[in-house]
Amino acid sequence: MSKLVIVESPAKTHTIGSYLGSEYKVVSSKGHIRDLATSGKYGLGVDVDNNFEPNYIEISGKKRDISALKKDVKESEFVYLATDPDREGEAISWHLFDDLGIKENNYERVVFNEITAPAVKEAFNHTRKIDMDLVKSQETRRILDRIIGFRLSKLMQSKTGGKSAGRVQSVALKLVVDREREIESFIPEEYWDVTAHFKDFDASLEKYKNDKLELHNEDEVNDVLNKLNEEYIIENIEEKTKKRKGVMPFTTSTLQQACINKFNYSSSKTMQVAQKLYEGINIGSETTGLITYMRTDSTRLSPIFINEAYKYIEDNFGSQYKGAVKVGKKNDNVQDAHEAIRPTSLYRTPEQMKKYLSNDEYKIYSIIYARALASLMADGEILSTTVILDNNDYKFKATGVQETFDGFLRVYRDYFSASENILPDMSKYNGKVSTKDVETEQKFTKPVSRYTEATLIEEMEKLGIGRPSTYATTMKILRDRAYVEVKEKKFYPTEIGIETTDKLQEFFSDIINVDYTAKMEEDLDEIADDHKDNIPVLREFYDKFEPLVKQAFDEMEKKAPTLTGNKCPQCGSDMVIRKSRYGEFEACSNYPKCKYIKQEEKEEVPAKELIPCPKCGGHIVEKISRRGKVFYGCDNYPKCDQAYWDEPNGEYCPQCGKPLVVHGKRSPVTKCSECDYIK
């Protein structure tokens, strides 16, 4: 072996290895290999008094993987670091370089936006060194998130019912809480609609003479009805040809929004499925990535894809369907590091790929394919008709829309709401129509809608809160921490969510807000572009933040524990609900003088037997460690100490015969518990 390629995900190793040939060995780091320690001041793993020097340690459970990587590096003549094409991936490459002892003249960084044979091979012709500005930007983000997360989470746990707080999640939660309060304070106003029903169409009352008419109560409505007669004069007919604007290709945010709305997929599920489409699908003749990198905020498309798309459109639909390349609105929040999400080839149609894909993969591939192709097709055209009818100076309006050219909807109609309402030929009425059928309807103005997952992601992107890789995680945290409840797809803040937001705003309103969080993202972008030094950014933040934390610990009123209505059997004091890192429990309110804790009566549930113990013949069962972590150990303990941190799946390694286990949550992989075999 002479050339080593290190990627992040095990799923990529076989795919990329098949492109490069036998002189390359492709291995996986399985994501990050190091993270900040939890030692030092406040457990931050950062020396805040020494230019925020980070203290990195190898991630628990990765010792065997790291040893294998070091061995591979030592045996290789040259190393290519091919982690993901974003700041996170750049940081992982740097950690690999630093921790594995790779020499400066013995490596190159390889970046590709799609996992296809041509793209990967071309990337190896344009290698570079690690971009330390990108690394510093990611490192700064990690340090900021660690400081804010650790300090505020500990504060919330000690003073409120909240479990955590964070730089992005707390601002997103504030948006939800603020929206709820806006809805609660809304005062509805009465208004009435008046509609005249004719034989072939309807018309709505809009104006009196030239002034917009608003009816606020039934008396005003009856006054209008008393002045109307049965005959309506056709005063004006206006026909206009209008464009039906096409769509932009997907960014991370717009893909998540579309899949939430169309398929009811969470943002997390959307990203998990898209990750598989990106990493590679076996399509019979080869394994290839079907879409480009799915974490992006850009709507830019590569010239190669644009040319391929134009040829495909002309060949399949005709030249009249070719549209202009759409340019998105300039947005200071957009990094534009990679192009938009698109299929790697338009000639791999969803119908052709369907037999190789799961139902979820097929749906998401189909909408990405259709969106990218539609973005380069011509706008649709509609004929818009507006008819004004007069009845004693009361103006009624009827509108109609008729599609005259489908354009981009030729491929995107299934994902686009476009209805027609065709008016009859008005010339047949000889300038007037009659009806006695006039309907009135009482209505009330409505407050702004609660956020859904899709609209909250849209709002975060618009405001510059977070980045493409953070949206799905933020949504999951809000639900998992019970800060929001989801009812009919809408986000309702819980009591804990409201309390957490109010406490943070009481002491941290200058930091936990939209403007400050967006400004922090801009600072991170400037660090990435080598326009700012990260140390002054961190120092300015910390010098402002830490005094507020200390003040909050001193002055924030602690939430009183909830009374249970029971009395302590030892001292007679009230029993209350308290919380620990392992959940709620009932204890005496007279603590620490009285340390009575009510013991829950638990039904004995037999442990689930997974596989026979390979050491003693007993059974490997699920267990809980002293720290509350799940592991899998022999039921003959302490006589037998056989144990696994990953769950055995009941299969055995074809290389060494040892049990196979399922490793990882973000991108689970089945591997051997002993050797380097990966299924």
Secondary structure, DSSP 8 states (H G I E B T S, - for coil): --EEEEES-HHHHHHHHHHH-TTEEEEE--S-SEEE-S-SGGG-SEETTTTTEE-EEE-TT-HHHHHHHHHHHHH-SEEEE---SSHHHHHHHHHHHHHTT--GGGEEE---SS-SHHHHHHHTTS-B---HHHHHHHHHHHHHHHHHHHHHHHHHHHHSS-----TTHHHHHHHHHHHHHHHHT----EEEEEEEE-SS-EEEEEEETTEE----SHHHHHHHHHH--SEEEEEEEEEEEEEE-----B-HHHHHHHHHHHH---HHHHHHHHHHHHH-EE-SS-EE-SB--S--------HHHHHHHHHHHHHHT-GGGB---------TT----S--B-BS-TTS-HHHHGGGS-HHHHHHHHHHHHHHHHTTB--EEEEEEEEEEEETTEEEEEEEEEEEE-TTHHHHGGGS----B----GGGGTTEEE-S-EEEEEEE-------BHHHHHHHHHHHT-S-TTTHHHHHHHHHHTTSEEEETTEEEE-HHHHHHHHHHHHHHTTTSSHHHHHHHHHHHHHHHTTSS-HHHHHHHHHHHHHHHHHHHHHHS-----EEEEEE-TTT--EEEEEEETTEEEEEETTTTT---B-----------EEEE-TTTSSEEEEEE-TTS-EEEEETTTTT---EESSEEEEEE-TTT--EEEEE-SSS-EEEESSSS-B-
